[in-house]
């Protein structure tokens, strides 16, 4: 398992140059309850509409939403749709847009009419001129793109066959990137993969791949077999075939094919899912991750994207929840600050729950700790553990302690089912925490007397009780540390 947090930190330091077909996506939502008397067509009673940056612009949005930086180059017409896109891109943090205007062609615009109740696309209306940009516009695009290549860590071409990525633009960009040693990812539309010769990775969907390779592409084996010829034709390092609910298959030039199944998810809208996949692949590979990591991240991102309505972008936080194990995320949520503690206490008290509290350094968790925490949880409905900070442990235990830092100790505690919350405190005693929590039960080990338990008078004054748990003989952190360091057992 890769380190998700380290990877997202690396992505935040990377820049993706994205070039491709920009479009304005509009979604008109409403209810369909009758058929028109004028023709056999459904009537949609419009309730609301949304306008989004679509096409390659949505790729740029996804790069930025993951925390990366994106330089975006696209083509617009001299019209209202183009003006809307310029204004929308200017508001997007993390995106630097360079838009070439061609007054002889319209800005690509797609309007989708969607049944709100059934989440079904009823009709799509397109305004576009799906032909290669004129020679003059083509040169403007090349002149705009090439000076930007040195600033990027990776280049991404998002081809929707609307005219921005002409054969000449593609060739100039790939050659410039290769000359500088930069990887190029292509989300292709042309079925002639030779057009993208020299790219690092092609990401066709299954239908596109099957048509381009004249293969069935109905299994990992058939995709792997057909991909080898396509890799030679495109002189690329790998091909990734997206297969919707059947997952994704990546075939590298060298090595075995890697297949990952799709995450089980309720599909609400597939619009823009391919954009999300391309953006995540670019961001992750820019951060120097391996093929399998990039594949798994992209697969998880696709699952998040199709669970949203409209042209969706995926955030790093959403991807984190999809990638990391539930138990890990649940444990993370247990480690709270004082402010978060207040909110939890308020909710638990509203529910009439019995709140327990115990505390300690918990430097090296051992069976004695587990027994104490399990018994403490059995005596209450919710157990809060106060954890001494690193500075506090050092003052109490001396130099060389703690063995593990406070975050590591908190994460180990939070992973225990018996523990509901962990709060780190800086003081030598938890008296401040106990005063704030006012627990119904205060738990300590049986090596203490009631009078020695810090905060007993506060708890008892509020009608609570002090519970002493028999210690498990033969276990103590100090003896474990001494033993590990070669001292006496």
HUDALIN-V547036 format. One record per run of one state. SS is the DSSP state (H for helix, E for strand, L for the rest). FROM is the first residue (numbers start at 1). LEN is the number of residues. Records with the same first field share a line. If there is no record, write none. Layout:
SS: FROM-LEN  FROM-LEN
//
This chain:
L: 1-3  12-3  21-1  36-6  66-3  77-3  91-4  102-6  116-4  128-7  150-4  159-8  180-3  188-5  197-4  203-2  214-6  235-3  243-1  247-1  253-5  261-12  287-4  307-9  324-2  337-1  351-4  361-6  379-3  389-1  398-8  415-6  426-5  438-3  446-4  453-3  462-3  470-7  485-5
H: 4-8  56-10  80-11  135-15  167-13  193-4  206-8  220-15  244-3  273-14  291-16  316-8  326-9  338-13  367-12  390-8  406-9  431-7  450-3  456-6  477-8
E: 15-6  22-14  42-14  69-8  95-7  108-8  120-8  154-5  183-5  201-2  205-1  238-5  248-5  258-3  335-2  355-6  382-7  421-5  441-5  465-5
//
